[in-house]
Amino acid sequence: MAQKLLNYKYYMSEVKEKLIELIKVQPEDANAEEILKEIAFSNMVDRGIQDSLQSNTISNQKMEKRIRSKWK
């Protein structure tokens, strides 16, 4: 249990550091909405990379079929 808590604290520390860096690189005139969009985009990219690394992907053909079936 103690190790799990330490891992969680380390993970949260990494998350906070990443968020701080994302905020720091925003233009000085960036508003909260723009910053939140950037954070959301970064999170989606990270999730996509993790999915790819875990081979949790589908082919372009399967995705095309999914899209076409929804737009009929």
N, CA, C and O atoms as a DFTB+ gen file, in Angstrom:
288 C
 N C O
     1  1       0.827      -1.200       0.000
     2  2       0.000       0.000       0.000
     3  2       0.867       1.259       0.000
     4  3       0.577       2.218      -0.715
     5  1       1.929       1.250       0.802
     6  2       2.819       2.415       0.869
     7  2       3.479       2.664      -0.490
     8  3       3.625       3.812      -0.909
     9  1       3.873       1.598      -1.172
    10  2       4.507       1.737      -2.489
    11  2       3.513       2.318      -3.496
    12  3       3.874       3.153      -4.325
    13  1       2.262       1.868      -3.416
    14  2       1.236       2.371      -4.326
    15  2       1.027       3.874      -4.100
    16  3       0.864       4.632      -5.056
    17  1       1.033       4.293      -2.851
    18  2       0.877       5.701      -2.519
    19  2       2.066       6.513      -3.037
    20  3       1.891       7.615      -3.557
    21  1       3.266       5.968      -2.894
    22  2       4.454       6.648      -3.406
    23  2       4.393       6.782      -4.925
    24  3       4.723       7.832      -5.475
    25  1       3.968       5.714      -5.598
    26  2       3.835       5.757      -7.058
    27  2       2.814       6.806      -7.472
    28  3       3.027       7.538      -8.438
    29  1       1.703       6.881      -6.741
    30  2       0.661       7.854      -7.037
    31  2       1.192       9.277      -6.855
    32  3       0.955      10.148      -7.692
    33  1       1.899       9.498      -5.775
    34  2       2.454      10.836      -5.519
    35  2       3.449      11.221      -6.614
    36  3       3.467      12.366      -7.064
    37  1       4.283      10.257      -7.046
    38  2       5.240      10.522      -8.112
    39  2       4.509      10.850      -9.409
    40  3       4.881      11.777     -10.129
    41  1       3.457      10.072      -9.696
    42  2       2.665      10.299     -10.905
    43  2       2.034      11.686     -10.867
    44  3       2.093      12.419     -11.854
    45  1       1.435      12.052      -9.744
    46  2       0.796      13.358      -9.618
    47  2       1.821      14.478      -9.753
    48  3       1.530      15.527     -10.328
    49  1       2.998      14.257      -9.232
    50  2       4.057      15.248      -9.362
    51  2       4.402      15.463     -10.837
    52  3       4.592      16.596     -11.278
    53  1       4.480      14.366     -11.595
    54  2       4.757      14.465     -13.030
    55  2       3.641      15.204     -13.753
    56  3       3.896      16.029     -14.630
    57  1       2.397      14.901     -13.376
    58  2       1.252      15.559     -13.995
    59  2       1.305      17.059     -13.729
    60  3       1.125      17.860     -14.646
    61  1       1.545      17.430     -12.512
    62  2       1.620      18.848     -12.160
    63  2       2.745      19.539     -12.917
    64  3       2.563      20.650     -13.416
    65  1       3.890      18.903     -13.007
    66  2       5.019      19.489     -13.738
    67  2       4.660      19.713     -15.204
    68  3       4.978      20.756     -15.775
    69  1       3.995      18.731     -15.806
    70  2       3.620      18.859     -17.208
    71  2       2.640      20.009     -17.394
    72  3       2.771      20.794     -18.333
    73  1       1.654      20.112     -16.499
    74  2       0.683      21.197     -16.601
    75  2       1.350      22.559     -16.443
    76  3       1.030      23.507     -17.161
    77  1       2.269      22.644     -15.507
    78  2       2.989      23.902     -15.294
    79  2       3.755      24.293     -16.559
    80  3       3.735      25.456     -16.964
    81  1       4.427      23.325     -17.178
    82  2       5.181      23.609     -18.400
    83  2       4.263      24.021     -19.537
    84  3       4.583      24.939     -20.292
    85  1       3.107      23.340     -19.668
    86  2       2.154      23.712     -20.716
    87  2       1.671      25.148     -20.533
    88  3       1.520      25.888     -21.506
    89  1       1.433      25.533     -19.299
    90  2       0.974      26.893     -19.020
    91  2       2.086      27.901     -19.293
    92  3       1.840      28.963     -19.864
    93  1       3.307      27.569     -18.886
    94  2       4.425      28.498     -19.072
    95  2       4.691      28.829     -20.535
    96  3       5.094      29.951     -20.843
    97  1       4.477      27.882     -21.440
    98  2       4.803      28.117     -22.849
    99  2       3.682      28.824     -23.607
   100  3       3.836      29.129     -24.789
   101  1       2.556      29.090     -22.941
   102  2       1.455      29.807     -23.587
   103  2       1.811      31.286     -23.726
   104  3       2.550      31.833     -22.908
   105  1       1.290      31.916     -24.749
   106  2       1.527      33.360     -24.907
   107  2       0.997      34.127     -23.698
   108  3       0.057      33.689     -23.034
   109  1       1.598      35.253     -23.430
   110  2       1.199      36.057     -22.274
   111  2      -0.264      36.486     -22.337
   112  3      -0.907      36.669     -21.303
   113  1      -0.786      36.645     -23.550
   114  2      -2.173      37.090     -23.675
   115  2      -3.172      35.933     -23.791
   116  3      -4.346      36.165     -24.076
   117  1      -2.726      34.697     -23.575
   118  2      -3.620      33.538     -23.641
   119  2      -4.627      33.604     -22.498
   120  3      -4.280      33.899     -21.355
   121  1      -5.879      33.321     -22.837
   122  2      -6.899      33.314     -21.788
   123  2      -7.097      31.886     -21.265
   124  3      -6.512      30.939     -21.789
   125  1      -7.913      31.748     -20.245
   126  2      -8.110      30.455     -19.594
   127  2      -8.653      29.412     -20.570
   128  3      -8.243      28.252     -20.536
   129  1      -9.575      29.828     -21.436
   130  2     -10.155      28.887     -22.397
   131  2      -9.096      28.333     -23.340
   132  3      -9.073      27.133     -23.613
   133  1      -8.233      29.188     -23.832
   134  2      -7.165      28.745     -24.737
   135  2      -6.207      27.798     -24.032
   136  3      -5.772      26.803     -24.612
   137  1      -5.883      28.101     -22.800
   138  2      -4.973      27.242     -22.036
   139  2      -5.619      25.883     -21.781
   140  3      -4.964      24.847     -21.903
   141  1      -6.897      25.889     -21.430
   142  2      -7.599      24.617     -21.196
   143  2      -7.681      23.785     -22.470
   144  3      -7.561      22.561     -22.423
   145  1      -7.885      24.445     -23.608
   146  2      -7.900      23.720     -24.887
   147  2      -6.544      23.077     -25.156
   148  3      -6.472      21.937     -25.614
   149  1      -5.483      23.803     -24.872
   150  2      -4.130      23.274     -25.077
   151  2      -3.876      22.078     -24.167
   152  3      -3.280      21.088     -24.591
   153  1      -4.321      22.165     -22.931
   154  2      -4.162      21.054     -21.981
   155  2      -4.954      19.839     -22.467
   156  3      -4.458      18.713     -22.431
   157  1      -6.191      20.075     -22.924
   158  2      -7.018      18.968     -23.426
   159  2      -6.371      18.318     -24.646
   160  3      -6.344      17.093     -24.765
   161  1      -5.848      19.152     -25.555
   162  2      -5.192      18.613     -26.755
   163  2      -3.978      17.764     -26.375
   164  3      -3.788      16.668     -26.901
   165  1      -3.170      18.277     -25.468
   166  2      -1.987      17.540     -25.027
   167  2      -2.375      16.208     -24.400
   168  3      -1.709      15.195     -24.616
   169  1      -3.450      16.213     -23.626
   170  2      -3.929      14.987     -22.994
   171  2      -4.388      13.969     -24.042
   172  3      -4.121      12.775     -23.910
   173  1      -5.082      14.446     -25.084
   174  2      -5.535      13.544     -26.153
   175  2      -4.346      12.946     -26.900
   176  3      -4.353      11.762     -27.235
   177  1      -3.334      13.754     -27.157
   178  2      -2.138      13.257     -27.836
   179  2      -1.456      12.192     -26.973
   180  3      -1.062      11.139     -27.476
   181  1      -1.320      12.466     -25.689
   182  2      -0.698      11.486     -24.780
   183  2      -1.473      10.172     -24.764
   184  3      -0.882       9.092     -24.781
   185  1      -2.813      10.275     -24.731
   186  2      -3.627       9.055     -24.745
   187  2      -3.448       8.292     -26.046
   188  3      -3.371       7.063     -26.045
   189  1      -3.380       9.011     -27.145
   190  2      -3.173       8.370     -28.443
   191  2      -1.834       7.665     -28.522
   192  3      -1.737       6.566     -29.068
   193  1      -0.814       8.286     -27.984
   194  2       0.517       7.660     -27.963
   195  2       0.485       6.398     -27.112
   196  3       1.027       5.366     -27.509
   197  1      -0.148       6.475     -25.942
   198  2      -0.248       5.286     -25.079
   199  2      -1.022       4.168     -25.775
   200  3      -0.620       3.006     -25.711
   201  1      -2.126       4.505     -26.436
   202  2      -2.888       3.503     -27.181
   203  2      -2.021       2.856     -28.251
   204  3      -2.049       1.639     -28.433
   205  1      -1.257       3.671     -28.952
   206  2      -0.389       3.152     -30.006
   207  2       0.677       2.218     -29.439
   208  3       0.932       1.146     -29.986
   209  1       1.296       2.640     -28.333
   210  2       2.328       1.804     -27.708
   211  2       1.772       0.474     -27.221
   212  3       2.486      -0.528     -27.192
   213  1       0.496       0.463     -26.839
   214  2      -0.142      -0.759     -26.348
   215  2      -0.869      -1.511     -27.466
   216  3      -1.630      -2.444     -27.207
   217  1      -0.624      -1.094     -28.709
   218  2      -1.265      -1.685     -29.888
   219  2      -2.782      -1.658     -29.783
   220  3      -3.456      -2.565     -30.270
   221  1      -3.310      -0.641     -29.161
   222  2      -4.751      -0.467     -29.024
   223  2      -5.228       0.483     -30.117
   224  3      -5.710       1.583     -29.851
   225  1      -5.077       0.018     -31.357
   226  2      -5.402       0.843     -32.516
   227  2      -6.250       0.043     -33.496
   228  3      -6.376      -1.176     -33.375
   229  1      -6.827       0.742     -34.465
   230  2      -7.550       0.064     -35.539
   231  2      -7.023       0.590     -36.868
   232  3      -6.400       1.649     -36.932
   233  1      -7.284      -0.165     -37.916
   234  2      -6.786       0.232     -39.235
   235  2      -7.582       1.416     -39.773
   236  3      -8.690       1.697     -39.315
   237  1      -7.003       2.097     -40.746
   238  2      -7.696       3.205     -41.393
   239  2      -8.988       2.736     -42.055
   240  3      -9.990       3.451     -42.054
   241  1      -8.959       1.534     -42.617
   242  2     -10.141       0.994     -43.283
   243  2     -11.285       0.790     -42.280
   244  3     -12.434       1.120     -42.574
   245  1     -10.970       0.247     -41.101
   246  2     -12.007       0.046     -40.090
   247  2     -12.554       1.383     -39.605
   248  3     -13.757       1.522     -39.386
   249  1     -11.690       2.347     -39.440
   250  2     -12.146       3.668     -39.008
   251  2     -13.017       4.309     -40.073
   252  3     -14.028       4.935     -39.757
   253  1     -12.633       4.157     -41.325
   254  2     -13.440       4.707     -42.405
   255  2     -14.835       4.090     -42.393
   256  3     -15.825       4.799     -42.568
   257  1     -14.923       2.768     -42.186
   258  2     -16.230       2.103     -42.120
   259  2     -17.048       2.639     -40.953
   260  3     -18.249       2.867     -41.097
   261  1     -16.418       2.843     -39.804
   262  2     -17.131       3.391     -38.643
   263  2     -17.691       4.774     -38.944
   264  3     -18.840       5.078     -38.626
   265  1     -16.859       5.605     -39.562
   266  2     -17.292       6.968     -39.871
   267  2     -18.432       6.947     -40.874
   268  3     -19.440       7.629     -40.689
   269  1     -18.275       6.158     -41.948
   270  2     -19.303       6.106     -42.974
   271  2     -20.616       5.555     -42.418
   272  3     -21.688       6.012     -42.815
   273  1     -20.551       4.591     -41.515
   274  2     -21.788       4.022     -40.961
   275  2     -22.520       5.041     -40.087
   276  3     -23.745       4.981     -39.973
   277  1     -21.812       5.948     -39.487
   278  2     -22.437       6.971     -38.627
   279  2     -23.009       8.120     -39.448
   280  3     -23.900       8.825     -38.974
   281  1     -22.520       8.325     -40.666
   282  2     -22.930       9.473     -41.472
   283  2     -23.938       9.105     -42.570
   284  3     -24.128       9.872     -43.513
   285  1     -24.563       7.976     -42.457
   286  2     -25.567       7.577     -43.476
   287  2     -26.854       8.306     -43.274
   288  3     -27.805       8.101     -44.029
